[in-house]
Amino acid sequence: MFIGVDHGTTAIRFATTEGRCWEIARHEASRLSAEEIVKLIVLNLGHDIVDLVALSYSMGDGLTRIVRLRDARNRGLIQQDGAGQHVGGGTNVFEAIRVSSWPAILLPGIHRASDVDPRLKVFSHGMSPEKVGLAYGVFREMSKNFIVCDASSNTVTFAVLEGKIVGAIDAPIFAPGLMQGPLDVEAIRDVDSRKMTANQAFNFGGILSKMGRANLEQCLPDERRLALESLSLFAAMEINALLVLCRDLGKPNPEIFLAGSPAAKISPRVSDLLSREVRPLDGFAAAVGCAWIARDVFDGSECILGIVVDETALLLKKS
């Protein structure tokens, strides 16, 4: 069995290449021991013989290659703190995989040290490792030239051309999600005056956060419509930004996909705004893509979407 792990904003999702899927909320995972997490994975995915796990964790900015989990320093991070909510569930899952008997690889994020279009390296970070899994699932099953906008709690958009990740726009940079978003002038002033930290400003910089709502279920009908309309508009704007990059790189007509929990709801509106088809992806698409990375690395793939697989990771099949 090959397992992919999507370290999402609100939940951690697991999937196999056969399509078995399971998710656990990050706050719930934070209360479990490593042994309990391993047992739940086996129980919910239906098999205890694991050939390889492909794990995503946090920002992945300390890696530029796909490496063995046991070789990753500092869990693949430059430093432990970063943009986003810190709950502890993802760390518990990481440690559960690490201490299990399962062979595992750790995926990098896309950042300034990655092999992407050099013009986008003005930004320190492009996308977290689970987006590499999301990209690989689309590449393997649907397209070689595409843009994916993952718009949910936050919004991250990336482009893949001829099977290589060429660039990404991370959540703190451009389009807000429902909960998190970039720092506007008001937020910068609040940080400078020490009313909040920069990370708190990011975590409360989303569309619903600015409306004083914790989730869509709390919204009145008009508020819900406005939130989804706003998310659709910003997603379309961010996709259009990467369409400029794609045109400049000689691929003016990439396919376009939406990921994230509201994808099916907003894809018709985003299609209207862009005047082209935008297809929604399943909620487990990133985890399934990570599982395919595990399988293909196990089978000897030396490069995934332009990311080199470390030689030691290729030896896991033999270990």
Phi, psi and omega in degrees: 000138176249130185243135171248142183236120178258111178274085184275176184291319183249340184213161174249126186247140180238144178208159174244167178292344176275357176095007174283133188224151176202145176226154177224135179298145182297322180293328177289317179297331181293342182263358186257152175278168178300317181296319179295320180294316179299317179298319180293322178298313180298315182298317187274338177262350167082017181202141179252001176262108185248120179281318180195142175248134171251114189251137169249145181211123173050223188276336179062028186274000177265004183233147169238352179237163170277122188234165171296141182303319184289346180266352186280121176279141175054035182056030178078020183244150171293315174211158189289326181275156181184186181287131177128176181273137181248105186253322181110345181293318179296321178296319178297320177294317177304312182292326178296317178293320183297319184270354176287174177272005186278135171293141186211149174239155180243131182270144176275161166275180174254126187207190187301330182273358182280162179273081178231181178305124187298337180293332180277357179283002170297334176266141184288332186218139181251311180197156182276165189299329181295336177290333173297318175297317178301315179296320184291324177298318178294315180299318185287327188251340192229317192199155173258339181232112187199163170240137172240129172250115177263099186243107177209248177300320170227178183235123177228134182230138182217160181236139175236124179235129183051039175076019179229135175291121183253344179178161182206150176244115188277166186301323181279006189259311193231268191279133174287152169263196180290326184248320185247156180190173182293162181275117175271185184300318179299316180295320179299318178296319180295322178292315180298326180273004176065027172287334179202163174278166177297322180293322176296321178297320177295314183295338179245027182260009183272176185297309180292323179302319180291339178270357181077025180244144181272336180197172182295330182295334179281347187282145166290160183308316180293323179293319179297316179298316180296319180298314181289326176295319178295315179300318179298315181298312182293323177298316179296320179296318181290321174300316179299325178299318180281339172296327175300314178299314181298318177299318181293334179266009173089013179232081188283347186232057175292153172289155185234135181228151174244135174239172181104159186300327178273007190304314182294328181288322189259351183300322177298320181290320178296322176300317178298315183295327182266349184057039176201161184292134174232119186259133177280149178251156179293154181296340179258015185300320181293317180295319178296318177299320176298321178297321177293325174298316179302314182295316184287326173294319176302323180276001172109007178297129183262352181211133179237108178057033182091357179263125182287140173268122180300144182304323181294328178292326179290341180276353183298329178299329184268347185273000000 
